[in-house]
Amino acid sequence: MLVVGILGRAQRLYDVEIHGYVVLSNHYHLLVTVKSALQLARFMAYFQGNLAKEAGRLHNWRGPFWHRRYQHVLVSDEEAAQVNRLLYILGNGCKEDLVSSPLEWPGVSSVEALLFGKEDRGVWIDRTGERRASGGTKVEKQFRFRQREIVVLSPLPCWGGMEPSFLRERVHELVAQIETETDARHRAEGTQPLGVRRALRQDPHERPVRSKWSPAPLFHCASKEARSLLKEAYASFCVAFRLAASRWQRGDLSPGFPAGAFPPPLPLQHLSQAPG
């Protein structure tokens, strides 16, 4: 599977911890832990860039593939906040009324790997090597330059050090919760999921008449205290960045940007201004 292969290769190249993921026809969700904003930016650039190229090949997609840049939202270190994010990811497909269980989702998802310890294997195709190679048919080239990649899942930070059996039991409880809530909602509304077959028959170019969209929060937290702490930290970061940017604009090339910031690029120098 190409999506899993691209994700696995991006993870291996940029050493990102992945806790859960799901891919739908028009969006995806990743729950990851990174060491820095730069690591996240490089990982996402690689993943989204290669995914756009491969999806464009499969569906004859012309022009920009992504509607906008990805949006990352910080999750607090509270167990409830982290578990709720995993619950949200597992529930995709069900909350859109496409399937009745996360296990029925026919697309890319981490649910089986989390539940059963199944290894998520995918395929990466070396397109550069494929283009440069001479001789052989198209099928032979594809086989020659196909590489196996694996997505390695890590427990949520709040579950670190727990036994694998405990982790699978917790995920099982989350899946059961999603199934129960989905069934109750459909019974109350007199509706039913679209179903796997009908979901697979949908055209990837088709757009919904009404799209559910709401702005993402700045942080995912479980308590007001955690939210307040993150807001204070973010405000302090912004103040420090603005002060450093002001010094930078005045010509100070060592203004002391806060850790994790992306300083502006240096101004362009003409050849006549460059030092001899």
C-alpha positions in Angstrom: 0.0 0.0 0.0 1.6 3.3 -1.2 0.3 5.5 1.6 1.6 3.3 4.3 4.9 2.9 2.4 5.3 6.7 2.2 4.4 7.2 5.8 6.8 4.4 6.9 9.7 5.9 4.8 9.1 9.4 6.2 9.1 8.0 9.7 12.3 6.1 9.2 14.1 9.1 7.6 13.0 11.6 10.2 12.7 9.5 13.3 9.2 10.5 14.3 7.1 8.5 16.8 3.7 7.6 15.4 0.8 6.7 17.8 -2.1 6.5 15.4 -3.3 7.5 11.9 -6.2 7.3 9.5 -6.5 8.4 5.9 -9.8 9.2 4.2 -10.6 10.4 0.7 -10.1 14.1 1.4 -8.1 14.4 4.6 -6.0 12.4 7.1 -5.0 12.5 10.8 -1.7 11.7 12.4 -1.0 11.5 16.1 2.8 11.9 16.5 5.5 12.9 19.0 8.4 15.0 17.7 11.5 16.5 19.3 11.3 19.8 17.5 9.2 21.9 15.2 11.9 21.5 12.5 11.7 17.7 12.7 7.9 17.9 12.3 8.2 20.3 9.3 10.7 18.1 7.5 8.7 14.9 8.2 5.4 16.5 7.0 7.0 18.1 3.9 8.3 14.7 2.8 5.1 12.8 3.6 2.7 15.2 2.0 4.9 15.9 -1.0 5.4 12.3 -1.9 1.7 11.4 -1.1 0.6 14.2 -3.4 2.7 12.8 -6.3 1.6 9.2 -5.9 -2.1 10.1 -5.5 -1.9 12.4 -8.5 -0.5 9.5 -10.5 -3.3 7.1 -9.4 -6.2 9.5 -10.0 -4.9 11.7 -12.8 -5.0 14.7 -10.5 -3.9 18.0 -12.1 -2.8 21.1 -10.3 -2.2 21.5 -6.6 -3.2 18.4 -4.6 -3.6 19.9 -1.1 -6.2 22.5 -0.5 -4.0 24.2 2.2 -1.0 23.6 4.4 -1.3 21.0 7.1 -2.3 22.2 10.5 -0.7 20.8 13.6 -2.3 21.1 17.1 -0.4 20.5 20.3 -1.8 17.9 22.7 -1.1 18.3 26.4 0.6 15.6 28.5 -2.7 14.7 30.2 -3.8 11.1 29.7 -7.4 12.2 29.0 -6.3 14.6 26.2 -4.1 12.0 24.5 -6.6 9.2 24.7 -9.3 11.5 23.4 -7.2 12.3 20.3 -6.6 8.6 19.7 -10.3 8.0 20.1 -11.0 10.7 17.6 -8.6 9.2 15.0 -10.1 5.7 15.5 -13.6 7.1 15.1 -13.0 8.5 11.6 -15.1 6.7 9.1 -17.8 6.1 11.7 -18.4 9.7 12.6 -18.8 10.5 8.9 -21.5 7.8 8.7 -19.5 5.7 6.3 -19.0 2.5 8.4 -20.4 1.2 11.7 -17.0 0.1 13.2 -13.4 1.3 12.9 -12.5 -2.3 11.9 -14.7 -2.0 8.8 -12.9 1.0 7.4 -11.5 -0.2 4.0 -8.8 2.5 3.8 -5.6 3.2 5.6 -5.8 3.0 9.4 -3.8 2.0 12.4 -6.6 0.3 14.1 -5.6 -3.3 13.3 -2.0 -2.7 14.2 -3.1 -1.2 17.5 -5.6 -3.9 18.3 -3.8 -7.0 17.2 -0.1 -6.0 16.9 -0.3 -6.4 13.2 2.7 -5.1 11.3 1.7 -2.2 9.0 3.6 -2.8 5.8 3.6 -0.6 2.7 5.4 0.0 -0.5 7.7 2.8 -1.5 8.6 3.2 -5.2 11.9 4.8 -6.1 10.6 7.0 -8.9 14.0 8.7 -9.4 15.7 5.3 -10.0 12.8 4.2 -12.1 13.1 7.3 -14.4 16.9 6.9 -14.7 16.8 3.2 -15.5 17.1 2.0 -19.0 15.7 -1.1 -20.5 12.9 -3.3 -19.2 9.1 -2.9 -19.4 7.1 -0.5 -17.2 5.9 -3.4 -15.0 9.5 -4.7 -14.6 10.7 -1.3 -13.6 8.0 -0.9 -11.0 8.9 -4.3 -9.5 12.6 -3.6 -9.5 12.3 -0.2 -7.7 9.6 -1.3 -5.2 10.8 -1.3 -1.6 9.1 -2.4 1.6 8.5 0.1 4.3 7.0 -0.5 7.8 5.2 2.0 10.0 6.2 1.4 13.6 3.6 2.4 16.2 4.6 3.7 19.7 2.3 3.8 22.7 0.8 7.1 23.7 3.3 9.0 25.9 0.9 8.6 28.8 0.9 4.8 28.3 4.7 4.5 28.0 6.1 1.4 29.7 2.8 -0.4 29.8 2.6 -4.1 28.8 1.4 -4.7 25.1 -1.6 -6.7 26.4 -2.7 -3.7 28.5 -2.3 -1.4 25.5 -4.4 -3.7 23.2 -7.1 -3.9 25.9 -7.3 -0.1 26.1 -7.6 0.2 22.3 -10.3 -2.6 22.3 -12.3 -0.5 24.9 -12.0 2.6 22.6 -13.2 0.7 19.6 -16.1 -0.8 21.5 -17.0 2.7 22.7 -17.1 4.0 19.1 -19.2 1.1 17.9 -21.7 1.5 20.7 -22.0 5.3 20.2 -22.3 4.9 16.4 -25.0 2.3 16.7 -26.9 4.4 19.3 -26.7 7.5 17.0 -28.1 5.7 14.0 -30.9 4.2 16.0 -31.9 7.6 17.4 -31.8 9.2 14.0 -33.3 6.3 12.0 -30.2 6.2 9.7 -27.5 3.7 8.8 -23.9 3.9 7.6 -23.2 4.2 3.9 -21.4 0.8 4.0 -18.0 -0.4 2.7 -19.1 -1.2 -0.9 -20.8 2.2 -1.5 -18.0 4.0 0.2 -15.5 2.4 -2.1 -17.6 3.3 -5.2 -17.3 7.0 -4.4 -15.4 9.2 -6.9 -12.3 10.8 -5.3 -12.9 13.9 -7.4 -16.4 14.3 -6.1 -17.0 17.0 -3.5 -19.7 16.9 -0.9 -22.7 19.3 -1.2 -22.2 20.3 2.4 -18.8 20.0 4.0 -18.5 19.8 7.8 -15.8 22.1 8.9 -14.9 23.9 12.1 -11.7 25.7 13.1 -9.2 23.6 15.0 -8.3 24.7 18.5 -4.9 26.0 19.4 -4.4 23.1 21.9 -6.1 19.8 22.8 -6.4 19.7 26.6 -8.5 18.0 29.2 -8.4 20.7 31.8 -8.6 24.5 32.1 -5.3 24.5 34.1 -3.4 22.8 31.3 -4.9 25.1 28.7 -4.0 28.2 30.7 -0.4 26.9 31.1 -0.1 26.3 27.3 -1.6 29.7 26.5 0.9 31.4 28.9 3.8 29.5 27.3 2.7 30.4 23.8 2.2 34.1 24.7 5.8 34.2 26.2 7.1 32.5 23.0 5.4 35.1 20.8 6.8 38.0 22.9 10.3 36.6 22.7 10.0 36.0 18.9 8.8 39.6 18.3 11.6 41.1 20.3 14.2 38.9 18.4 12.6 39.8 15.1 12.8 43.5 15.9 16.5 43.2 16.6 16.9 41.1 13.4 15.3 43.9 11.4 17.8 46.4 12.9 20.7 44.3 11.6 21.5 42.2 14.7 22.3 38.8 13.2 22.3 37.1 16.7 19.1 38.4 18.2 18.3 35.3 20.3 15.2 33.7 18.8 13.5 31.4 21.3 14.1 27.6 21.0 11.9 26.0 18.3 11.4 29.2 16.3 12.0 29.5 12.6 14.0 32.8 12.1 13.4 34.8 9.0 15.8 34.3 6.1 18.7 36.6 5.7 18.1 39.5 3.3 19.3 39.1 -0.3 22.6 40.6 -1.0 23.5 41.9 -4.5 26.9 41.0 -5.9 28.1 44.5 -5.5 27.3 44.4 -1.8 28.8 41.0 -1.1 32.1 41.0 0.9 35.2 40.5 -1.2 
